[in-house]
Amino acid sequence: MTLPGALLLLWALLPFGAPECVFLRDDQTIRCWNSTLPELTESLHVLTAVVRNRPRALEAEWCNGTETDGHLPLLPFDGSAVERIRLRRCGLRTAEEKAFESVALSLKELDFSYNQLEFIPEAIRLLVVLEHLDLSHNLIAQIPPGGPLSALNKLKELELGHNRIGNNEEEDTLPKEGINSGLLFLGLRANGLKSIPTHLQAMELLALDLSENDIEQVGKLPRNLQSLDLHANRLRGVPFDALSDSIQSLDLTENPLHCDCALRWMHEWANENEIQIGPCYTPPHLEGRTLDEVPWDTECPDHNATFRYMARGHGDASDVVYLSNTETSITVAWRTRDTRSGRWTVVYRREEDSPYQMTLAPEGRQTAADLTTQILQGLQPGTRYVICLAQVSQARYTVEVGKCAHATTQSRPIAWTELETVAASAAAVSVSWILRSSDLTDDVSYRHEWTVRLRRVGSESFTDVPVYDITTGSETDGQRYEYALGDLAPRTRYEVCLVDVEHRSLEGNPLTPPSNSSSCATVQTSGHHVLQGAEIAAVAFACILCIIVCAITIILCYQKKLLRCQHRTQSMSKTPPPVEPETPPFRSKERDCFAGSWNALSRSYAEFNAVPRPQFSSFRTLGYRDALTTVTIYSSGYSEC
């Protein structure tokens, strides 16, 4: 070894061989202070030249000096597996594009805090295994889409506190493509933010620091969030539905809180979670009181009128498919793809009411394999409502607030429609409705338009049939209409809706803006009529009863005729009138009397009129006109039987 090389080695091995940098073998760390960035680079060349010096970390602080230009050159770490670099208070403004090339596959933690960075250095794009990045206390005003941060797929923690991200109002300061969505912690303290960046809700964040900003309202947040710091903002309250039930830690101190019923949930929730809440700022009579000191029963007498729920992210487990409304009702059709975690239902509230209080909708009816319809009735006209799907499990309601729908009931118009009946036959469905109106001019004509909408249950396509009519103002109120839809399949369920499209004067503008409000009902067409068991039994009973009545009638009539015959026989046997008929000529021998029938007479039918017949009145009375009627004649009388 030459003398210069030996002197260099000896200088590097001395504890203070480099006046501004030392190598600590215990933790394999190079530590520097009070040196400029060029001096830092030179010291690294010297310290890493020693074979035994294989640093795992570099820590430098107060290295701005007086001769630095704030540019970080290429770091000489060839052959070293450096995992941590901290360059704090070094006046850093820019960095060589390949400054971290030698540690790109090993560096996991980078701290550039308390510098003068205005942009995120492009050099960090190479750090593919970086997990922790601290850029706090710089001058960064924007995170560009597709910038260096978007390439850090392993990044778990990003600290951007005390920058100027909220000062740029012209562009999206935190675009969706700017940061890896798999980030777990994000620090945005003291950035002048006036609202929560919208793209944060799509991230997998577990912890979020938004303290010391100018945020006045809490918007949508990540659904898996566990820790949220909102202290020192301008919040007057936090809507209950803005937070998921995964929140375990919440800091709301140093905010001008307004202690009303919408804030009561914090008081109840604070008993089960780590929530830090400052005193009330308003209303004046509660100023300075803690939430424990607020008389909630007095401030919120109707608090128990509706039930409370928890906010939670359900992902794509449920969707609101269709909403229709009238003046006092809203029809909600929804579907769910999760039937194992508990049953689902609809909850709702007025938009101006406390989000902590929801009303449970009536039980719905299943109109398809995965489609359920529920009707919210008794609502206020012209009022906006928030409608959510809630999962019910063990008497606990959970709601994904981000998927709640909004609907407004129709204002009471001058002319409106009331659905009367929806009836079905084997192949048709008929709809009847009544037209109502108020304050219409009697001698003015009005045009009315409806749409009858038909959908086979299980199908998502509707058949629309427009219906029109023109009336005068005097005949509008109470006008009844009926429309039938034919050629339908028997034994099939159909959803029928009457859409109230428009009512307008023929001389001017519509009485009310087109609303397309609708009233719906589900009916089932019948099949071809088949006698049921009860009907068959009734018919059989009627037949048997008819047979019995006929039999009794025949018996009674027969007995009556028999008695009549007997009566006549007896009356004739008492005093038979003497009859001496002229004996007609016969081929056989003459007889004093004969027994037989007229059909047995020897004469032909044509000669029968010449035969003297007995002059009994009964023949004339009964109208016997020919010889085809058999009557037996006896010498002592006759019998009809």
C-alpha positions in Angstrom: 0.0 0.0 0.0 1.3 3.4 -0.9 1.8 6.1 1.7 -1.1 8.3 0.4 -3.4 5.3 0.5 -2.4 4.4 4.0 -2.9 8.0 5.2 -6.3 8.1 3.6 -7.3 4.8 5.3 -6.0 6.0 8.7 -7.9 9.2 8.3 -11.2 7.4 7.6 -10.8 5.1 10.6 -10.4 7.9 13.1 -13.6 8.6 15.1 -13.6 12.1 13.9 -11.9 11.4 10.6 -14.4 13.5 8.7 -15.1 16.7 10.7 -18.8 16.9 9.6 -19.7 13.1 9.1 -19.0 10.0 11.1 -19.8 6.3 10.6 -21.4 4.6 13.7 -20.7 0.9 13.4 -23.1 -0.1 16.1 -26.1 0.8 14.0 -24.3 1.1 10.7 -25.3 4.7 10.2 -23.5 7.6 8.7 -24.4 10.8 10.6 -23.6 14.3 9.4 -24.2 17.8 10.6 -23.2 21.4 9.8 -22.0 20.5 6.3 -23.1 21.6 2.9 -24.5 19.2 0.3 -21.2 19.1 -1.6 -19.3 18.4 1.6 -21.8 15.7 2.5 -21.2 14.0 -0.9 -17.4 14.1 -0.5 -17.6 12.6 3.0 -19.7 9.8 1.7 -17.1 9.0 -0.9 -14.5 8.8 1.8 -16.5 6.8 4.4 -17.8 4.2 2.0 -14.3 3.7 0.5 -13.5 1.6 3.6 -14.4 -2.0 3.0 -15.7 -2.5 6.5 -18.1 0.5 6.2 -21.3 -0.9 4.8 -23.9 1.7 6.0 -27.6 0.9 6.3 -28.7 4.5 6.9 -27.7 8.1 6.3 -28.8 10.9 8.7 -27.9 14.5 7.9 -29.3 17.7 9.6 -28.5 21.3 9.5 -26.4 20.8 6.4 -27.4 23.9 4.5 -24.2 25.9 5.2 -23.6 29.1 3.2 -22.2 27.7 -0.1 -25.0 25.3 -1.0 -27.3 25.7 -4.0 -29.8 23.3 -2.7 -29.1 20.6 -5.3 -28.7 17.0 -4.3 -26.1 15.2 -6.4 -25.7 11.5 -7.1 -25.2 9.6 -3.8 -22.1 7.3 -3.8 -23.5 4.2 -2.1 -22.3 1.6 -4.5 -22.3 -1.9 -2.9 -24.3 -0.7 0.1 -27.8 -1.8 1.0 -29.0 1.6 2.4 -32.5 1.4 3.8 -33.0 4.8 5.4 -32.0 8.3 4.3 -32.9 11.5 6.3 -31.9 14.9 4.9 -33.5 17.4 7.2 -33.0 21.2 7.2 -30.5 21.0 4.4 -31.9 23.7 2.2 -32.8 21.1 -0.4 -34.5 22.5 -3.5 -33.8 20.0 -6.3 -32.2 16.6 -6.7 -30.3 14.9 -9.5 -32.6 12.7 -11.5 -30.5 9.6 -10.7 -29.5 10.7 -7.2 -30.9 7.4 -5.7 -29.9 5.1 -8.4 -27.4 3.2 -6.2 -30.1 2.6 -3.5 -33.2 2.2 -5.7 -33.7 -1.5 -4.8 -33.0 -1.1 -1.0 -34.3 2.2 0.2 -37.5 1.9 2.3 -37.6 5.2 4.2 -36.9 8.7 2.9 -37.2 11.9 5.0 -36.9 15.2 3.1 -38.7 17.3 5.7 -37.9 20.9 6.6 -36.4 21.8 3.2 -37.4 24.1 0.4 -38.8 21.7 -2.2 -41.5 23.3 -4.4 -42.0 20.2 -6.4 -41.8 16.5 -5.6 -38.3 15.4 -6.9 -38.4 13.2 -10.0 -35.5 11.2 -8.4 -37.8 9.4 -6.1 -39.6 7.7 -9.0 -36.7 5.1 -9.0 -37.5 4.0 -5.4 -39.7 1.0 -6.2 -39.5 -0.5 -2.7 -40.0 2.8 -0.7 -42.6 2.4 2.1 -42.2 5.7 4.1 -41.9 9.2 2.6 -41.8 12.4 4.6 -42.0 15.6 2.6 -43.5 17.8 5.4 -42.5 21.4 6.0 -41.7 22.2 2.4 -43.2 24.5 -0.3 -45.0 21.9 -2.3 -48.3 23.3 -3.8 -49.4 20.4 -6.1 -49.2 16.7 -6.6 -49.3 16.2 -10.4 -51.2 13.3 -11.9 -48.8 10.6 -13.1 -46.0 12.2 -11.1 -43.3 10.5 -9.1 -45.6 9.5 -6.3 -47.8 7.5 -8.6 -44.9 5.1 -9.3 -44.4 4.2 -5.7 -46.5 1.1 -5.5 -45.0 -0.1 -2.2 -45.6 3.2 -0.4 -47.6 2.9 2.8 -47.1 6.2 4.6 -46.9 9.7 3.1 -46.4 12.8 5.2 -47.2 16.1 3.3 -48.0 18.3 6.3 -47.1 22.0 6.4 -47.0 22.5 2.7 -49.1 24.7 0.3 -51.4 22.1 -1.3 -54.6 23.9 -0.4 -53.4 27.2 -1.9 -53.7 26.1 -5.5 -57.4 26.7 -6.4 -57.0 26.5 -10.1 -56.2 22.8 -10.4 -57.0 19.6 -8.5 -54.3 19.6 -5.9 -54.7 15.9 -5.1 -55.7 14.1 -8.3 -56.8 10.5 -8.4 -53.8 9.5 -10.4 -51.3 11.4 -8.2 -51.0 8.9 -5.3 -50.9 5.2 -5.0 -54.4 4.0 -3.9 -52.9 1.4 -1.6 -51.6 4.1 0.8 -52.4 3.5 4.5 -51.5 6.8 6.1 -51.7 10.3 4.6 -50.7 13.5 6.5 -52.1 16.7 5.2 -51.8 18.9 8.3 -51.6 22.7 7.8 -52.0 22.8 4.0 -54.7 25.5 3.9 -57.3 23.0 2.7 -60.9 24.3 2.6 -62.4 20.9 1.8 -61.5 17.3 1.9 -60.1 16.1 -1.4 -62.8 14.1 -3.2 -60.5 11.3 -4.4 -59.5 10.2 -0.9 -62.7 8.2 -0.5 -61.4 5.7 -3.1 -58.2 5.0 -1.2 -57.5 2.3 1.4 -56.4 4.7 4.1 -56.5 3.6 7.7 -55.3 6.9 9.1 -55.8 10.5 7.9 -54.5 13.7 9.4 -56.4 16.8 8.2 -55.7 19.0 11.3 -54.9 22.7 11.2 -56.7 23.4 8.0 -59.8 25.5 7.0 -62.2 22.7 6.5 -65.8 23.7 7.3 -67.7 20.5 6.2 -66.8 16.8 6.3 -67.4 15.1 3.0 -66.9 11.6 1.9 -64.1 9.7 3.6 -62.3 6.3 3.0 -64.6 3.5 4.1 -61.8 1.6 6.0 -60.6 4.7 7.9 -59.8 4.0 11.6 -58.1 7.2 12.7 -59.1 10.7 11.8 -57.5 14.0 13.0 -59.7 17.0 12.4 -58.6 19.3 15.2 -58.1 23.0 14.6 -60.5 23.4 11.6 -63.7 25.3 11.2 -66.1 22.5 11.7 -69.5 23.2 13.4 -70.3 19.6 13.5 -69.7 16.2 11.8 -72.6 14.4 10.2 -73.0 11.0 11.6 -73.3 9.4 8.2 -69.9 10.9 7.1 -68.0 8.4 9.2 -68.0 4.6 8.9 -68.3 2.3 11.9 -64.6 1.4 11.4 -63.5 4.7 13.0 -61.8 4.1 16.3 -60.0 7.4 16.9 -61.4 10.9 16.2 -60.0 14.3 17.2 -62.4 17.3 16.9 -60.8 19.6 19.4 -60.4 23.3 18.6 -63.4 23.5 16.4 -66.4 25.9 16.8 -68.9 23.1 17.4 -72.6 23.8 17.3 -74.2 21.5 19.9 -77.6 20.6 18.5 -79.4 17.3 18.1 -77.2 16.4 15.1 -74.2 16.3 17.4 -75.8 14.1 20.1 -74.3 11.0 18.4 -70.8 12.1 19.4 -71.8 12.2 23.0 -73.2 8.6 22.8 -70.4 7.3 20.6 -67.6 8.8 22.7 -68.5 6.4 25.5 -67.4 3.4 23.3 -64.6 5.0 21.1 -61.6 7.2 21.5 -63.1 10.6 20.6 -61.7 13.9 21.6 -64.3 16.7 21.5 -63.9 20.3 22.6 -66.5 22.4 24.3 -69.6 23.8 22.6 -69.2 27.2 20.8 -72.8 27.7 19.9 -75.7 28.1 20.7 -75.0 30.9 23.2 -76.8 29.2 26.2 -74.5 26.1 25.7 -71.2 28.0 25.1 -68.3 26.5 27.0 -70.2 23.3 28.0 -68.8 19.9 27.2 -71.1 17.4 25.6 -71.5 15.6 28.9 -73.0 18.8 30.3 -75.6 19.4 27.6 -79.2 18.5 28.7 -79.9 16.4 25.6 -83.4 15.3 26.8 -84.4 19.0 26.8 -82.6 20.0 23.7 -83.9 17.0 21.7 -87.3 16.0 23.0 -88.1 14.0 19.8 -84.8 12.2 19.7 -86.3 8.7 20.2 -89.0 9.2 17.5 -86.7 7.5 15.0 -84.1 4.8 15.3 -80.3 5.3 15.2 -78.0 3.4 12.9 -74.3 2.9 12.1 -72.6 4.0 8.9 -70.7 1.3 7.1 -69.3 0.5 3.7 -71.1 -2.3 1.9 -69.3 -2.0 -1.4 -71.4 -3.2 -4.3 -73.7 -5.4 -2.2 -76.8 -3.3 -2.9 -78.2 -0.7 -5.3 -81.2 1.6 -5.6 -82.6 0.8 -9.1 -85.6 3.0 -9.5 -87.3 5.9 -7.8 -90.7 7.4 -8.5 -92.6 10.0 -6.4 -95.9 11.7 -5.9 -96.9 14.5 -3.6 -97.0 12.2 -0.5 -95.1 9.1 -1.4 -91.9 7.7 -2.9 -91.6 4.3 -4.5 -88.2 2.7 -4.1 -87.1 -0.4 -6.1 -83.8 -1.9 -5.0 -81.7 -5.1 -5.3 -79.1 -6.7 -3.2 -76.4 -9.3 -4.0 -75.7 -10.2 -0.4 -78.4 -12.3 1.3 -76.2 -14.1 3.8 -75.2 -11.3 6.1 -78.7 -10.4 7.2 -81.9 -8.9 5.7 -82.1 -5.6 3.9 -84.6 -2.8 4.1 -85.1 0.9 3.3 -84.5 3.8 5.7 -85.2 7.5 5.0 -85.2 11.0 6.4 -85.8 14.5 5.4 -82.7 16.1 4.0 -82.8 18.9 6.7 -83.2 16.4 9.5 -80.4 15.0 11.6 -78.6 12.3 9.6 -78.3 10.4 12.9 -82.0 9.8 12.8 -83.6 7.7 10.1 -87.2 6.2 9.7 -87.7 2.6 8.9 -89.8 2.0 5.8 -92.7 -0.4 5.7 -92.1 -4.0 4.7 -91.5 -4.3 1.0 -92.7 -6.8 -1.6 -90.4 -8.8 -3.8 -91.2 -8.1 -7.4 -88.5 -10.2 -9.0 -85.8 -12.7 -8.0 -83.5 -9.9 -6.9 -85.7 -6.8 -7.0 -87.7 -5.5 -4.0 -90.2 -2.5 -4.0 -91.0 -0.5 -1.0 -93.4 2.5 -0.8 -92.7 5.4 1.5 -96.1 7.0 2.3 -97.3 9.9 4.4 -94.5 12.2 3.2 -94.6 16.0 2.9 -95.2 17.5 -0.5 -92.3 19.4 -2.1 -89.8 18.0 0.4 -86.4 16.5 -0.4 -85.6 13.1 1.2 -82.5 11.0 1.7 -83.2 7.3 1.0 -80.7 4.6 2.0 -80.5 0.8 2.0 -79.8 -0.6 5.4 -78.5 -4.1 6.3 -80.2 -5.5 9.4 -78.2 -7.9 11.6 -79.0 -8.6 15.2 -81.2 -5.5 15.5 -78.4 -3.3 14.3 -78.8 -1.2 11.1 -75.8 -0.4 9.0 -75.9 2.0 6.0 -73.4 2.8 3.3 -74.1 6.6 3.2 -72.2 7.1 0.0 -74.8 5.1 -2.0 -77.9 6.8 -0.5 -80.3 8.3 -3.1 -82.1 11.6 -3.0 -85.7 12.2 -4.1 -88.1 15.1 -3.8 -91.8 14.7 -3.4 -93.9 16.6 -5.8 -95.4 20.0 -4.8 -99.2 20.1 -4.6 -100.1 21.2 -8.2 -103.2 22.9 -9.5 -104.1 19.7 -11.3 -103.0 16.2 -10.2 -104.0 12.5 -10.7 -105.2 10.0 -8.1 -104.7 6.3 -9.0 -108.0 4.5 -8.3 -107.7 0.8 -9.2 -105.5 -1.6 -11.1 -107.3 -4.8 -12.0 -106.3 -7.8 -14.1 -108.1 -10.5 -16.1 -106.7 -13.5 -17.9 -105.1 -11.5 -20.7 -105.5 -7.8 -19.8 -104.8 -5.2 -17.2 -107.0 -2.2 -16.7 -106.0 1.0 -14.9 -108.5 3.6 -13.6 -107.7 7.0 -12.2 -109.4 10.3 -11.2 -108.3 13.7 -12.3 -108.3 16.3 -9.5 -107.9 20.1 -9.8 -108.3 23.3 -8.0 -108.6 27.0 -9.0 -109.1 26.3 -12.7 -110.9 28.8 -15.0 -114.2 27.3 -16.0 -114.3 28.4 -19.7 -110.6 27.6 -20.4 -109.6 24.3 -22.1 -106.8 22.2 -20.6 -104.8 19.4 -22.1 -103.9 16.4 -19.8 -101.3 13.8 -20.6 -100.5 10.5 -18.9 -98.4 7.5 -19.7 -99.5 4.0 -18.7 -96.4 2.0 -18.2 -96.3 -1.8 -18.1 -93.5 -4.1 -17.1 -93.4 -7.8 -16.7 -92.0 -8.6 -13.3 -88.4 -9.8 -13.8 -87.9 -7.7 -16.9 -86.2 -4.3 -17.0 -88.0 -3.0 -20.1 -91.2 -1.0 -19.9 -94.0 -0.6 -22.5 -95.2 3.0 -22.5 -98.7 4.0 -23.8 -99.5 7.7 -23.9 -103.0 8.8 -23.0 -104.4 12.3 -23.7 -107.5 14.3 -22.9 -108.8 17.8 -23.2 -111.3 19.2 -20.6 -112.6 22.6 -19.6 -111.9 23.9 -16.1 -115.4 23.2 -14.9 -115.3 19.5 -15.8 -111.8 18.7 -14.8 -112.1 17.9 -11.2 -113.5 14.4 -10.6 -113.1 13.3 -14.2 -112.6 9.5 -14.2 -110.5 7.6 -16.7 -109.9 3.9 -17.5 -107.4 2.3 -19.8 -106.9 -1.4 -20.6 -103.8 -3.1 -21.9 -104.5 -6.4 -23.7 -102.7 -9.4 -25.2 -101.0 -10.3 -21.9 -99.8 -13.6 -20.8 -102.0 -15.4 -18.3 -100.9 -16.2 -14.8 -98.1 -13.6 -15.0 -97.2 -10.8 -12.6 -97.0 -7.3 -14.1 -96.0 -4.0 -12.6 -98.3 -1.2 -13.8 -97.5 2.5 -13.4 -99.5 5.5 -14.1 -97.2 8.4 -14.9 -98.7 11.9 -14.5 -96.8 13.6 -17.3 -98.3 17.1 -17.7 -101.4 19.3 -17.4 -101.4 22.5 -19.4 -103.7 25.2 -20.6 -104.2 25.3 -24.4 -103.7 29.0 -24.2 -100.5 29.1 -22.1 -97.8 27.4 -20.1 -98.1 24.2 -18.1 -100.0 24.4 -14.9 -97.1 22.7 -13.2 -93.6 21.8 -14.6 -93.5 18.3 -16.1 -92.9 16.0 -13.2 -93.3 12.5 -14.5 -94.5 11.4 -11.1 -96.0 8.0 -11.0 -98.1 5.6 -9.0 -97.4 1.9 -9.4 -99.0 -1.4 -8.5 -98.3 -5.0 -9.1 -101.0 -7.4 -10.3 -101.2 -10.9 -11.7 -103.3 -12.0 -14.7 -105.6 -14.9 -14.2 -105.6 -18.1 -16.2 -108.4 -19.7 -18.2 -111.2 -20.5 -15.7 -110.9 -23.9 -14.2 -113.3 -25.1 -11.6 -111.8 -25.2 -8.2 -112.6 -27.8 -5.5 -115.2 -25.5 -3.8 -116.8 -24.7 -7.1 -117.1 -28.4 -8.0 -118.6 -29.2 -4.7 -121.2 -26.4 -5.1 -122.2 -27.6 -8.5 -122.6 -31.2 -7.4 -124.7 -30.1 -4.4 -126.9 -28.1 -6.7 -127.4 -31.0 -9.1 -128.3 -33.4 -6.2 -130.8 -30.9 -4.8 -132.3 -30.5 -8.2 -132.7 -34.2 -8.6 -134.4 -34.5 -5.2 -136.8 -31.7 -6.0 -137.7 -33.3 -9.3 -138.3 -36.7 -7.8 -140.5 -35.3 -5.1 -142.5 -33.4 -7.7 -143.0 -36.5 -9.8 -144.1 -38.5 -6.8 -146.6 -35.9 -5.7 -148.0 -35.5 -9.2 -148.3 -39.3 -9.7 -150.1 -39.7 -6.4 -152.5 -36.9 -7.4 -153.3 -38.5 -10.7 -153.9 -41.9 -9.0 -156.3 -40.4 -6.6 -158.1 -38.7 -9.4 -158.5 -42.0 -11.2 -159.8 -43.6 -8.2 -162.3 -40.8 -7.6 -163.6 -41.0 -11.1 -164.0 -44.8 -11.0 -165.9 -44.6 -7.8 -168.2 -41.9 -9.1 -169.0 -43.8 -12.2 -169.7 -47.1 -10.5 -172.5 -45.6 -8.4 -175.1 -44.8 -11.1 -173.9 -45.5 -14.5 -176.2 -44.0 -17.1 -177.9 -46.4 -19.4 -176.2 -46.7 -22.6 -177.6 -48.5 -25.5 -175.2 -48.0 -28.3 -176.1 -49.1 -31.8 -174.4 -52.3 -32.4 -172.0 -51.9 -35.3 -171.5 -54.6 -37.8 -168.5 -56.9 -36.9 -166.9 -59.7 -38.7 -166.9 -61.7 -35.4 -170.0 -62.6 -33.4 -171.9 -59.9 -31.6 -171.3 -59.1 -28.0 -173.3 -57.2 -25.4 -170.1 -55.5 -24.3 -166.5 -55.6 -25.3 -163.2 -55.2 -23.6 -160.1 -54.0 -25.3 -158.7 -50.8 -26.8 -159.7 -48.6 -29.7 -156.6 -49.7 -31.5 -157.9 -53.3 -31.3 -161.1 -52.4 -33.3 -161.4 -54.3 -36.5 -162.3 -51.3 -38.6 -159.6 -49.2 -40.2 -158.6 -45.8 -39.0 -160.4 -44.1 -41.9 -163.7 -45.7 -41.0 -163.3 -45.1 -37.3 -165.5 -41.9 -37.4 -168.5 -44.1 -38.4 -168.2 -46.1 -35.2 -170.5 -45.0 -32.5 -168.3 -44.1 -29.4 -169.5 -44.0 -25.8 -170.7 -40.5 -24.9 -168.5 -40.0 -21.8 -167.7 -36.4 -21.1 -164.1 -37.2 -20.1 -163.2 -37.8 -23.7 -164.1 -34.3 -24.7 -162.5 -32.8 -21.6 -159.2 -34.6 -22.1 -159.3 -33.9 -25.9 -158.7 -37.3 -27.2 -158.8 -36.7 -31.0 -157.5 -39.9 -32.6 -157.4 -43.6 -32.2 -153.7 -43.7 -31.3 -154.5 -43.1 -27.7 -155.1 -46.3 -25.8 -158.2 -46.3 -23.5 -159.5 -49.5 -22.1 -163.3 -49.7 -22.1 -165.2 -51.8 -19.6 -168.8 -52.7 -19.5 -169.0 -51.2 -16.0 -167.1 -48.0 -16.8 -163.6 -46.9 -17.9 -160.3 -46.0 -16.6 -157.7 -43.4 -17.9 -154.9 -45.1 -16.2 
